[in-house]
Amino acid sequence: MSPLAFYKCLADDTRLKALLLLVSHSELCVCDFTDALQLSQPKISRHLADLRKCDLVLGERRGKWVYYQLHPALPDWARQVLTLTHDNNPDYLTEAQSNLAAASCATC
């Protein structure tokens, strides 16, 4: 993965927050993202599809839902960028983390 492709994939608030949520949660369902980010399921799915195309996430279908994790083949440098961004910007995800904790996704 080239640095240019990596940073282009991160150049959207929804995609970046989704990736950072996966840094702190090893796996999340589409419904978790909709609760956390307060966006519609089609919008979340579109952004996750973009992240799949970039090979940043890997999705696994279980029933009607798809569960996502950071791609296991993500280069170490890219994983470190995401981890450092997550660890050094706690305020960036405060609302999303609160939404996720409050939701406890009953639909999954």
All heavy atoms as an XYZ file, in Angstrom:
851
protein
N       0.845     -1.174      0.000
C       0.000      0.000      0.000
C       0.890      1.236      0.000
O       1.814      1.343      0.796
C      -0.890     -0.004      1.246
C      -1.614      1.302      1.460
S      -2.668      1.311      2.903
C      -3.797      0.037      2.468
N       0.575      2.141     -0.878
C       1.359      3.368     -0.946
C       0.838      4.362      0.091
O      -0.356      4.353      0.429
C       1.275      3.989     -2.338
O       0.022      4.627     -2.514
N       1.715      5.232      0.583
C       1.265      6.262      1.523
C       0.171      7.143      0.931
O      -0.777      7.517      1.630
C       2.530      7.070      1.817
C       3.654      6.143      1.534
C       3.165      5.269      0.403
N       0.265      7.464     -0.355
C      -0.733      8.315     -0.987
C      -2.120      7.649     -0.958
O      -3.114      8.275     -0.577
C      -0.336      8.646     -2.425
C      -1.302      9.547     -3.191
C      -1.480     10.887     -2.490
C      -0.815      9.736     -4.613
N      -2.180      6.377     -1.314
C      -3.452      5.651     -1.296
C      -4.003      5.564      0.125
O      -5.204      5.748      0.349
C      -3.261      4.251     -1.878
N      -3.141      5.300      1.085
C      -3.548      5.206      2.490
C      -4.182      6.516      2.963
O      -5.290      6.527      3.498
C      -2.325      4.855      3.347
C      -2.577      4.841      4.825
C      -3.293      3.806      5.405
C      -2.078      5.846      5.631
C      -3.508      3.787      6.787
C      -2.290      5.831      7.002
C      -3.004      4.794      7.579
N      -3.490      7.631      2.731
C      -3.998      8.911      3.222
C      -5.240      9.377      2.451
O      -6.111     10.022      3.024
C      -2.900      9.971      3.226
C      -1.951      9.764      4.379
C      -0.681      9.245      4.175
C      -2.334     10.046      5.682
C       0.179      9.024      5.235
C      -1.486      9.827      6.742
C      -0.225      9.316      6.524
O       0.617      9.093      7.578
N      -5.347      9.020      1.187
C      -6.575      9.344      0.446
C      -7.770      8.620      1.061
O      -8.857      9.173      1.145
C      -6.440      8.965     -1.031
C      -5.680      9.966     -1.846
C      -5.691      9.567     -3.305
C      -5.000     10.595     -4.162
N      -5.052     10.246     -5.591
N      -7.559      7.384      1.485
C      -8.646      6.621      2.108
C      -9.047      7.200      3.462
O     -10.187      7.048      3.887
C      -8.233      5.161      2.279
S      -8.078      4.284      0.717
N      -8.139      7.874      4.129
C      -8.426      8.469      5.436
C      -9.022      9.867      5.330
O      -9.447     10.432      6.336
C      -7.145      8.589      6.275
C      -6.386      7.322      6.603
C      -5.203      7.643      7.483
C      -7.266      6.284      7.237
N      -9.074     10.412      4.137
C      -9.435     11.818      3.942
C     -10.940     12.073      4.006
O     -11.475     12.874      3.253
C      -8.863     12.332      2.623
N     -11.607     11.391      4.911
C     -13.037     11.606      5.134
C     -13.301     11.351      6.613
O     -12.812     10.362      7.173
C     -13.861     10.646      4.271
C     -15.337     10.794      4.541
O     -15.959     11.657      3.891
O     -15.858     10.065      5.410
N     -14.078     12.219      7.240
C     -14.350     12.121      8.670
C     -14.969     10.779      9.040
O     -14.544     10.135     10.006
C     -15.268     13.278      9.090
C     -15.494     13.340     10.572
O     -14.495     13.375     11.337
O     -16.669     13.347     10.993
N     -15.940     10.307      8.283
C     -16.609      9.045      8.595
C     -15.654      7.868      8.481
O     -15.613      6.998      9.367
C     -17.824      8.827      7.666
O     -18.728      9.927      7.857
C     -18.532      7.522      7.954
N     -14.868      7.828      7.410
C     -13.933      6.712      7.234
C     -12.853      6.728      8.308
O     -12.508      5.668      8.865
C     -13.311      6.747      5.836
C     -14.308      6.410      4.735
C     -13.637      6.147      3.402
N     -12.884      7.267      2.885
C     -13.388      8.224      2.118
N     -14.669      8.197      1.787
N     -12.628      9.195      1.677
N     -12.344      7.901      8.641
C     -11.310      7.980      9.673
C     -11.867      7.544     11.029
O     -11.240      6.754     11.739
C     -10.745      9.404      9.754
C      -9.659      9.620     10.815
C      -8.482      8.679     10.611
C      -9.203     11.069     10.799
N     -13.045      8.024     11.378
C     -13.634      7.626     12.667
C     -13.919      6.127     12.696
O     -13.700      5.468     13.720
C     -14.905      8.426     12.949
C     -14.595      9.833     13.416
C     -15.852     10.609     13.747
C     -15.465     11.999     14.263
N     -16.629     12.858     14.448
N     -14.383      5.570     11.601
C     -14.635      4.123     11.552
C     -13.348      3.347     11.804
O     -13.332      2.382     12.589
C     -15.243      3.734     10.210
N     -12.268      3.759     11.175
C     -10.991      3.080     11.381
C     -10.504      3.228     12.816
O     -10.020      2.265     13.423
C      -9.937      3.627     10.422
C     -10.093      3.189      8.977
C      -9.176      3.988      8.072
C      -9.835      1.697      8.834
N     -10.635      4.418     13.365
C     -10.182      4.640     14.744
C     -11.040      3.869     15.744
O     -10.536      3.411     16.773
C     -10.147      6.132     15.072
C      -9.159      6.951     14.234
C      -9.187      8.416     14.637
C      -7.742      6.393     14.335
N     -12.321      3.702     15.449
C     -13.162      2.860     16.302
C     -12.672      1.408     16.270
O     -12.689      0.716     17.288
C     -14.623      2.936     15.871
C     -15.372      4.199     16.266
C     -16.714      4.276     15.533
C     -15.581      4.263     17.779
N     -12.199      0.964     15.110
C     -11.678     -0.399     15.006
C     -10.338     -0.566     15.715
O      -9.972     -1.682     16.077
C     -11.566     -0.824     13.544
C     -12.897     -1.116     12.866
C     -12.701     -1.350     11.376
C     -13.595     -2.299     13.521
N      -9.634      0.528     15.927
C      -8.397      0.444     16.711
C      -8.741      0.085     18.159
O      -8.060     -0.722     18.786
C      -7.598      1.766     16.638
C      -6.466      1.778     17.648
C      -7.055      1.979     15.234
N      -9.804      0.679     18.685
C     -10.152      0.439     20.089
C     -11.098     -0.752     20.283
O     -11.243     -1.248     21.393
C     -10.753      1.699     20.712
O     -11.879      2.142     20.004
N     -11.746     -1.193     19.230
C     -12.632     -2.367     19.281
C     -12.157     -3.302     18.178
O     -12.146     -2.925     17.011
C     -14.086     -1.969     19.019
C     -14.597     -0.919     19.948
N     -15.119     -1.202     21.182
C     -14.638      0.427     19.827
C     -15.482     -0.082     21.778
N     -15.194      0.923     20.975
N     -11.797     -4.489     18.530
C     -11.194     -5.368     17.522
C     -12.142     -5.691     16.375
O     -11.702     -5.977     15.263
C     -10.701     -6.658     18.171
O     -11.781     -7.335     18.790
N     -13.454     -5.617     16.629
C     -14.433     -5.944     15.608
C     -15.725     -5.184     15.901
O     -16.143     -5.078     17.046
C     -14.693     -7.453     15.635
C     -15.715     -7.938     14.669
C     -15.910     -9.432     14.765
O     -16.589     -9.888     15.707
O     -15.378    -10.139     13.887
N     -16.338     -4.660     14.843
C     -17.616     -3.967     14.979
C     -18.533     -4.351     13.830
O     -18.084     -4.577     12.706
C     -17.425     -2.441     14.981
C     -16.743     -1.835     16.204
C     -16.431     -0.364     15.953
C     -17.603     -2.007     17.444
N     -19.810     -4.373     14.137
C     -20.848     -4.658     13.156
C     -21.273     -3.352     12.496
O     -21.101     -2.271     13.064
C     -22.028     -5.289     13.896
S     -23.485     -5.536     12.892
N     -21.857     -3.445     11.324
C     -22.370     -2.255     10.647
C     -23.311     -1.483     11.568
O     -23.258     -0.263     11.645
C     -23.082     -2.640      9.330
C     -23.813     -1.453      8.744
C     -22.077     -3.186      8.336
N     -24.156     -2.201     12.307
C     -25.091     -1.510     13.203
C     -24.353     -0.771     14.319
O     -24.819      0.275     14.788
C     -26.134     -2.463     13.767
S     -25.507     -3.749     14.855
N     -23.191     -1.264     14.740
C     -22.382     -0.546     15.729
C     -21.917      0.795     15.162
O     -21.946      1.817     15.849
C     -21.159     -1.369     16.146
C     -21.513     -2.630     16.908
O     -22.475     -2.605     17.708
O     -20.823     -3.643     16.698
N     -21.482      0.774     13.906
C     -21.038      2.015     13.273
C     -22.194      3.005     13.119
O     -22.011      4.196     13.312
C     -20.411      1.737     11.900
C     -19.072      1.067     11.958
C     -18.924     -0.249     11.540
C     -17.949      1.739     12.415
C     -17.691     -0.869     11.576
C     -16.705      1.131     12.458
C     -16.582     -0.186     12.039
N     -23.371      2.499     12.748
C     -24.509      3.413     12.595
C     -24.856      4.061     13.925
O     -25.159      5.249     13.967
C     -25.755      2.706     12.003
O     -26.170      1.666     12.866
C     -25.480      2.179     10.617
N     -24.810      3.293     15.007
C     -25.077      3.851     16.336
C     -23.993      4.840     16.748
O     -24.280      5.939     17.212
C     -25.170      2.738     17.384
C     -26.413      1.889     17.235
O     -27.409      2.379     16.654
O     -26.395      0.736     17.702
N     -22.752      4.449     16.591
C     -21.632      5.280     17.037
C     -21.547      6.592     16.274
O     -21.337      7.657     16.864
C     -20.320      4.510     16.897
N     -21.712      6.526     14.956
C     -21.506      7.702     14.115
C     -22.796      8.448     13.781
O     -22.750      9.487     13.115
C     -20.766      7.288     12.843
C     -19.395      6.635     13.094
C     -18.792      6.131     11.801
C     -18.459      7.578     13.812
N     -23.923      7.863     14.208
C     -25.233      8.489     13.991
C     -25.483      8.784     12.507
O     -25.891      9.881     12.135
C     -25.372      9.762     14.837
C     -25.300      9.528     16.337
C     -26.506      8.769     16.847
O     -27.580      9.334     16.911
N     -26.333      7.507     17.202
N     -25.222      7.767     11.688
C     -25.435      7.866     10.249
C     -26.284      6.686      9.799
O     -26.367      5.664     10.489
C     -24.098      7.862      9.503
C     -23.182      9.057      9.767
C     -21.809      8.812      9.165
C     -23.793     10.331      9.212
N     -26.892      6.806      8.635
C     -27.738      5.739      8.117
C     -26.901      4.521      7.718
O     -25.716      4.639      7.384
C     -28.531      6.237      6.909
O     -27.658      6.488      5.822
N     -27.553      3.371      7.712
C     -26.870      2.137      7.338
C     -26.326      2.198      5.915
O     -25.173      1.805      5.680
C     -27.812      0.943      7.542
C     -27.192     -0.399      7.194
C     -27.369     -0.764      5.734
O     -28.401     -0.459      5.123
N     -26.363     -1.396      5.160
N     -27.082      2.713      4.920
C     -26.507      2.784      3.570
C     -25.247      3.665      3.491
O     -24.291      3.330      2.797
C     -27.636      3.367      2.724
C     -28.882      3.022      3.464
C     -28.508      3.084      4.920
N     -25.253      4.771      4.232
C     -24.090      5.664      4.209
C     -22.884      4.975      4.854
O     -21.764      5.022      4.319
C     -24.408      6.971      4.925
C     -23.333      8.009      4.757
C     -23.805      9.373      5.213
C     -22.803     10.418      4.759
N     -23.315     11.759      4.858
N     -23.101      4.325      5.983
C     -22.014      3.595      6.646
C     -21.493      2.491      5.732
O     -20.277      2.333      5.559
C     -22.494      3.001      7.990
C     -22.770      4.110      9.020
C     -21.496      1.988      8.536
C     -21.560      4.868      9.479
N     -22.391      1.740      5.127
C     -21.975      0.639      4.247
C     -21.160      1.134      3.061
O     -20.205      0.483      2.643
C     -23.196     -0.144      3.762
O     -23.783     -0.830      4.844
N     -21.529      2.291      2.526
C     -20.767      2.857      1.407
C     -19.334      3.197      1.840
O     -18.370      2.892      1.130
C     -21.460      4.106      0.863
C     -20.751      4.717     -0.339
C     -21.488      5.901     -0.922
N     -21.814      6.935      0.034
C     -20.970      7.886      0.441
N     -19.744      7.924     -0.023
N     -21.359      8.799      1.299
N     -19.201      3.817      3.018
C     -17.864      4.166      3.507
C     -17.046      2.912      3.829
O     -15.843      2.865      3.544
C     -17.960      5.072      4.734
C     -18.305      6.479      4.388
N     -17.439      7.332      3.741
C     -19.436      7.196      4.595
C     -18.008      8.504      3.569
N     -19.233      8.448      4.075
N     -17.690      1.907      4.398
C     -16.978      0.669      4.693
C     -16.562     -0.043      3.406
O     -15.492     -0.641      3.346
C     -17.827     -0.232      5.580
C     -18.008      0.277      7.016
C     -19.093     -0.510      7.734
C     -16.703      0.240      7.778
N     -17.381      0.051      2.375
C     -17.004     -0.520      1.074
C     -15.766      0.187      0.524
O     -14.869     -0.460     -0.030
C     -18.164     -0.416      0.088
N     -15.710      1.506      0.695
C     -14.516      2.249      0.266
C     -13.285      1.770      1.031
O     -12.208      1.603      0.454
C     -14.703      3.754      0.490
C     -15.714      4.377     -0.457
O     -16.039      3.759     -1.497
O     -16.196      5.492     -0.150
N     -13.435      1.550      2.336
C     -12.308      1.090      3.149
C     -11.898     -0.332      2.767
O     -10.717     -0.666      2.813
C     -12.656      1.172      4.640
C     -12.808      2.585      5.199
C     -13.328      2.550      6.622
C     -11.484      3.343      5.115
N     -12.866     -1.165      2.369
C     -12.534     -2.514      1.877
C     -11.735     -2.424      0.584
O     -10.764     -3.144      0.390
C     -13.804     -3.340      1.636
C     -14.334     -4.039      2.851
C     -15.360     -5.129      2.522
N     -16.277     -4.808      1.448
C     -17.456     -4.227      1.590
N     -17.884     -3.867      2.772
N     -18.229     -3.998      0.544
N     -12.141     -1.525     -0.314
C     -11.424     -1.347     -1.585
C      -9.987     -0.901     -1.353
O      -9.093     -1.235     -2.125
C     -12.137     -0.330     -2.475
C     -13.428     -0.840     -3.059
C     -14.113      0.253     -3.862
C     -15.529     -0.146     -4.201
N     -16.302      0.954     -4.776
N      -9.775     -0.150     -0.290
C      -8.429      0.318      0.064
C      -7.643     -0.748      0.826
O      -6.487     -0.511      1.195
C      -8.520      1.571      0.939
S      -9.199      3.016      0.128
N      -8.250     -1.891      1.103
C      -7.639     -2.968      1.894
C      -7.283     -2.527      3.312
O      -6.312     -3.003      3.899
C      -6.398     -3.546      1.192
C      -6.760     -4.356     -0.031
O      -7.849     -4.968     -0.039
O      -5.962     -4.386     -0.982
N      -8.094     -1.614      3.861
C      -7.873     -1.181      5.243
C      -8.702     -1.982      6.232
O      -8.330     -2.101      7.401
C      -8.187      0.311      5.393
C      -7.280      1.252      4.612
C      -7.736      2.690      4.774
C      -5.840      1.098      5.065
N      -9.839     -2.505      5.778
C     -10.687     -3.320      6.646
C     -11.053     -4.611      5.930
O     -10.974     -4.710      4.702
C     -11.979     -2.581      7.085
C     -11.651     -1.325      7.873
C     -12.879     -2.271      5.907
N     -11.466     -5.564      6.733
C     -11.916     -6.850      6.229
C     -13.290     -7.096      6.829
O     -13.489     -6.917      8.029
C     -10.937     -7.937      6.672
C     -11.110     -9.330      6.123
C     -10.934     -9.332      4.611
C     -10.098    -10.256      6.756
N     -14.248     -7.453      5.990
C     -15.607     -7.703      6.458
C     -15.955     -9.172      6.380
O     -15.516     -9.882      5.480
N     -16.760     -9.612      7.358
C     -17.221    -10.993      7.380
C     -18.730    -10.991      7.609
O     -19.204    -10.445      8.608
C     -16.535    -11.767      8.509
C     -17.012    -13.185      8.647
C     -16.445    -13.881      9.875
O     -15.428    -13.439     10.422
O     -17.048    -14.883     10.281
N     -19.469    -11.579      6.675
C     -20.924    -11.634      6.796
C     -21.312    -12.712      7.791
O     -20.841    -13.835      7.728
C     -21.562    -11.921      5.443
C     -23.090    -11.995      5.537
C     -23.765    -11.963      4.202
N     -23.634    -10.694      3.510
C     -24.307     -9.573      3.800
N     -25.137     -9.564      4.811
N     -24.129     -8.483      3.105
N     -22.194    -12.315      8.715
C     -22.790    -13.257      9.668
C     -24.282    -12.966      9.688
O     -24.710    -11.974     10.267
C     -22.216    -13.072     11.070
C     -20.763    -13.400     11.167
C     -20.257    -13.297     12.580
N     -18.839    -13.034     12.559
C     -18.189    -12.355     13.487
N     -18.842    -11.860     14.522
N     -16.898    -12.164     13.390
N     -25.032    -13.822      9.043
C     -26.462    -13.568      8.913
C     -26.680    -12.367      8.015
O     -26.101    -12.268      6.938
N     -27.492    -11.416      8.478
C     -27.756    -10.245      7.643
C     -26.774     -9.102      7.900
O     -26.827     -8.085      7.222
C     -29.195     -9.762      7.817
C     -29.512     -9.057      9.097
C     -30.937     -8.537      9.067
C     -31.138     -7.466     10.099
N     -32.394     -6.769      9.951
N     -25.884     -9.258      8.850
C     -24.938     -8.188      9.195
C     -23.518     -8.546      8.758
O     -23.166     -9.713      8.648
C     -24.948     -7.913     10.695
C     -26.257     -7.373     11.154
C     -27.234     -8.048     11.827
C     -26.760     -6.054     10.949
N     -28.307     -7.228     12.051
C     -28.042     -6.002     11.528
C     -26.258     -4.919     10.325
C     -28.828     -4.849     11.503
C     -27.039     -3.773     10.311
C     -28.305     -3.740     10.887
N     -22.728     -7.500      8.544
C     -21.313     -7.681      8.226
C     -20.502     -7.098      9.380
O     -20.775     -5.992      9.846
C     -20.931     -6.991      6.898
C     -19.447     -7.170      6.604
C     -21.772     -7.532      5.751
N     -19.546     -7.881      9.845
C     -18.667     -7.463     10.938
C     -17.312     -7.103     10.343
O     -16.798     -7.820      9.477
C     -18.519     -8.590     11.964
C     -19.783     -8.803     12.752
C     -20.848     -9.522     12.214
C     -19.927     -8.265     14.019
C     -22.018     -9.699     12.939
C     -21.098     -8.442     14.747
C     -22.135     -9.167     14.193
O     -23.290     -9.332     14.905
N     -16.747     -6.013     10.831
C     -15.501     -5.486     10.281
C     -14.392     -5.486     11.310
O     -14.635     -5.335     12.506
C     -15.708     -4.054      9.772
C     -16.530     -4.018      8.516
C     -17.916     -3.936      8.568
C     -15.921     -4.104      7.272
C     -18.675     -3.925      7.407
C     -16.676     -4.095      6.113
C     -18.050     -4.011      6.194
O     -18.792     -4.009      5.045
N     -13.175     -5.635     10.798
C     -11.963     -5.514     11.592
C     -10.898     -4.857     10.716
O     -11.044     -4.803      9.494
C     -11.487     -6.889     12.059
C     -11.120     -7.821     10.912
C     -10.643     -9.168     11.380
O      -9.844     -9.240     12.316
N     -11.120    -10.230     10.756
N      -9.863     -4.336     11.352
C      -8.742     -3.832     10.556
C      -8.182     -4.995      9.753
O      -8.117     -6.129     10.245
C      -7.657     -3.240     11.458
C      -8.013     -1.940     12.174
C      -6.862     -1.507     13.089
C      -8.354     -0.829     11.198
N      -7.791     -4.727      8.540
C      -7.286     -5.791      7.663
C      -6.032     -6.405      8.278
O      -5.110     -5.677      8.653
C      -6.975     -5.231      6.278
C      -6.925     -6.279      5.234
N      -5.944     -7.234      5.186
C      -7.763     -6.550      4.205
C      -6.146     -8.027      4.173
N      -7.258     -7.635      3.553
N      -5.987     -7.729      8.404
C      -4.815     -8.382      8.995
C      -3.516     -8.108      8.234
O      -2.439     -8.140      8.821
C      -5.156     -9.872      8.959
C      -6.597     -9.969      8.678
C      -7.034     -8.678      8.053
N      -3.610     -7.833      6.922
C      -2.414     -7.573      6.123
C      -2.054     -6.081      6.077
O      -1.185     -5.686      5.303
C      -2.614     -8.099      4.704
N      -2.702     -5.278      6.916
C      -2.391     -3.849      6.967
C      -0.923     -3.681      7.357
O      -0.469     -4.281      8.338
C      -3.294     -3.172      8.001
C      -3.349     -1.664      8.014
C      -3.923     -1.127      6.712
C      -4.215     -1.193      9.181
N      -0.161     -2.922      6.584
C       1.259     -2.754      6.909
C       1.441     -2.171      8.319
O       0.601     -1.394      8.790
C       1.763     -1.761      5.852
C       0.770     -1.820      4.746
C      -0.540     -2.174      5.377
N       2.526     -2.555      8.956
C       2.804     -2.082     10.322
C       2.806     -0.563     10.411
O       2.282      0.004     11.365
C       4.144     -2.627     10.831
C       4.066     -4.114     11.156
O       2.950     -4.624     11.409
O       5.126     -4.760     11.161
N       3.392      0.112      9.416
C       3.466      1.570      9.482
C       2.068      2.181      9.460
O       1.802      3.152     10.159
C       4.344      2.144      8.359
C       3.808      1.935      6.975
C       4.122      0.921      6.112
C       2.850      2.748      6.290
N       3.410      1.058      4.936
C       2.629      2.176      5.013
C       2.161      3.918      6.625
C       1.757      2.723      4.083
C       1.288      4.460      5.690
C       1.092      3.872      4.441
N       1.152      1.593      8.678
C      -0.215      2.110      8.592
C      -0.962      1.854      9.901
O      -1.686      2.724     10.401
C      -0.949      1.469      7.425
N      -0.778      0.677     10.469
C      -1.396      0.349     11.761
C      -0.873      1.294     12.845
O      -1.625      1.751     13.700
C      -1.114     -1.108     12.107
C      -1.948     -1.641     13.255
C      -1.718     -3.139     13.439
N      -2.158     -3.929     12.307
C      -3.380     -4.412     12.168
N      -4.283     -4.179     13.083
N      -3.702     -5.140     11.110
N       0.410      1.603     12.807
C       0.999      2.528     13.791
C       0.417      3.930     13.641
O       0.147      4.593     14.641
C       2.517      2.562     13.650
C       3.190      1.317     14.159
C       4.692      1.329     13.914
O       5.243      2.256     13.331
N       5.360      0.274     14.349
N       0.219      4.387     12.414
C      -0.387      5.705     12.188
C      -1.776      5.747     12.811
O      -2.137      6.699     13.509
C      -0.449      6.045     10.677
C      -1.358      7.234     10.413
C       0.943      6.309     10.133
N      -2.559      4.713     12.577
C      -3.914      4.666     13.127
C      -3.890      4.604     14.656
O      -4.655      5.305     15.325
C      -4.686      3.476     12.557
C      -5.017      3.554     11.076
C      -5.613      2.242     10.585
C      -5.930      4.725     10.784
N      -3.015      3.792     15.205
C      -2.917      3.673     16.662
C      -2.463      4.980     17.294
O      -3.041      5.431     18.296
C      -1.959      2.528     17.041
O      -2.468      1.313     16.483
C      -1.839      2.382     18.550
N      -1.461      5.617     16.723
C      -0.988      6.907     17.254
C      -2.063      7.980     17.148
O      -2.245      8.785     18.067
C       0.282      7.358     16.529
C       1.558      6.611     16.896
C       2.679      6.963     15.931
C       1.960      6.944     18.332
N      -2.784      7.992     16.045
C      -3.864      8.962     15.868
C      -4.948      8.722     16.917
O      -5.436      9.661     17.549
C      -4.458      8.861     14.455
O      -3.409      9.076     13.506
C      -5.563      9.885     14.235
N      -5.315      7.480     17.118
C      -6.319      7.121     18.123
C      -5.865      7.537     19.526
O      -6.603      8.185     20.264
C      -6.583      5.613     18.072
C      -7.481      5.123     19.145
N      -7.025      4.773     20.392
C      -8.820      4.947     19.170
C      -8.037      4.398     21.132
N      -9.146      4.489     20.419
N      -4.653      7.160     19.882
C      -4.155      7.387     21.240
C      -3.917      8.852     21.563
O      -4.016      9.255     22.721
C      -2.860      6.598     21.465
C      -3.086      5.086     21.432
O      -4.261      4.646     21.448
O      -2.083      4.361     21.380
N      -3.594      9.657     20.562
C      -3.246     11.055     20.807
C      -4.372     12.043     20.508
O      -4.160     13.256     20.598
C      -1.996     11.421     20.001
C      -0.777     10.743     20.568
O      -0.300     11.112     21.637
N      -0.286      9.724     19.888
N      -5.549     11.535     20.173
C      -6.691     12.407     19.874
C      -7.973     11.857     20.511
O      -8.958     11.603     19.817
C      -6.870     12.539     18.358
C      -5.683     13.211     17.714
O      -5.570     14.420     17.754
N      -4.792     12.414     17.145
N      -7.983     11.690     21.831
C      -9.151     11.070     22.470
C     -10.443     11.860     22.274
O     -11.522     11.270     22.200
C      -8.758     10.991     23.943
C      -7.692     12.014     24.116
C      -6.972     12.095     22.797
N     -10.358     13.165     22.166
C     -11.566     13.977     22.000
C     -12.244     13.762     20.644
O     -13.440     13.985     20.514
C     -11.250     15.465     22.167
C     -10.819     15.804     23.586
O     -11.077     14.995     24.504
O     -10.229     16.876     23.776
N     -11.475     13.343     19.665
C     -12.010     13.149     18.318
C     -13.095     12.065     18.292
O     -14.027     12.133     17.502
C     -10.866     12.807     17.360
C     -11.264     12.703     15.915
C     -11.750     13.806     15.219
C     -11.157     11.502     15.231
C     -12.116     13.713     13.883
C     -11.515     11.397     13.899
C     -11.991     12.502     13.228
O     -12.354     12.403     11.912
N     -12.975     11.066     19.160
C     -13.929      9.949     19.159
C     -14.859      9.930     20.367
O     -15.642      8.991     20.511
C     -13.176      8.621     19.128
C     -12.591      8.175     17.810
C     -11.902      6.837     17.965
C     -13.652      8.083     16.747
N     -14.800     10.944     21.221
C     -15.583     10.922     22.457
C     -17.063     10.688     22.200
O     -17.685      9.811     22.805
C     -15.387     12.237     23.246
O     -14.005     12.364     23.565
C     -16.204     12.247     24.509
N     -17.645     11.452     21.296
C     -19.073     11.313     21.021
C     -19.389      9.941     20.431
O     -20.363      9.286     20.836
C     -19.547     12.414     20.075
C     -21.031     12.376     19.822
C     -21.515     13.493     18.908
O     -20.739     14.410     18.586
O     -22.688     13.430     18.506
N     -18.594      9.480     19.501
C     -18.829      8.175     18.872
C     -18.719      7.046     19.895
O     -19.543      6.126     19.908
C     -17.850      7.958     17.722
N     -17.719      7.131     20.772
C     -17.552      6.099     21.809
C     -18.737      6.111     22.767
O     -19.232      5.051     23.160
C     -16.242      6.319     22.583
C     -14.996      6.133     21.751
C     -14.619      4.678     21.511
O     -15.438      3.775     21.573
N     -13.357      4.456     21.208
N     -19.213      7.297     23.133
C     -20.374      7.411     24.028
C     -21.622      6.841     23.367
O     -22.399      6.118     23.997
C     -20.621      8.867     24.407
O     -19.557      9.367     25.155
N     -21.829      7.181     22.096
C     -22.977      6.649     21.354
C     -22.933      5.132     21.285
O     -23.951      4.454     21.454
C     -23.021      7.218     19.931
C     -23.323      8.693     19.885
O     -23.841      9.272     20.836
N     -22.986      9.314     18.766
N     -21.757      4.598     21.048
C     -21.598      3.154     20.932
C     -21.876      2.473     22.276
O     -22.588      1.478     22.335
C     -20.182      2.812     20.448
C     -19.866      1.366     20.166
C     -20.800      0.787     19.121
C     -18.422      1.227     19.716
N     -21.368      3.039     23.357
C     -21.586      2.462     24.676
C     -23.059      2.509     25.075
O     -23.580      1.581     25.688
C     -20.739      3.197     25.706
N     -23.731      3.576     24.704
C     -25.142      3.742     25.075
C     -26.061      2.857     24.251
O     -27.134      2.455     24.711
C     -25.547      5.197     24.914
N     -25.669      2.505     23.047
C     -26.556      1.800     22.122
C     -26.673      0.312     22.417
O     -27.755     -0.234     22.366
C     -26.084      1.997     20.691
N     -25.588     -0.319     22.694
C     -25.523     -1.784     22.876
C     -26.340     -2.526     21.812
O     -27.070     -3.454     22.092
C     -25.960     -2.184     24.282
O     -27.355     -1.975     24.459
N     -26.246     -2.100     20.629
C     -26.859     -2.603     19.396
C     -27.742     -3.841     19.553
O     -27.281     -4.968     19.464
C     -25.758     -2.879     18.375
S     -26.393     -3.159     16.739
N     -28.998     -3.618     19.774
C     -29.949     -4.720     19.932
C     -30.332     -5.358     18.601
O     -30.947     -6.411     18.576
C     -31.191     -4.215     20.644
N     -29.982     -4.722     17.492
C     -30.391     -5.235     16.185
C     -29.424     -6.258     15.607
O     -29.763     -6.952     14.671
C     -30.560     -4.083     15.168
O     -29.341     -3.358     15.069
C     -31.690     -3.173     15.565
N     -28.232     -6.362     16.128
C     -27.241     -7.309     15.592
C     -27.501     -8.706     16.104
O     -27.821     -8.921     17.219
C     -25.824     -6.897     15.977
S     -25.322     -5.323     15.291
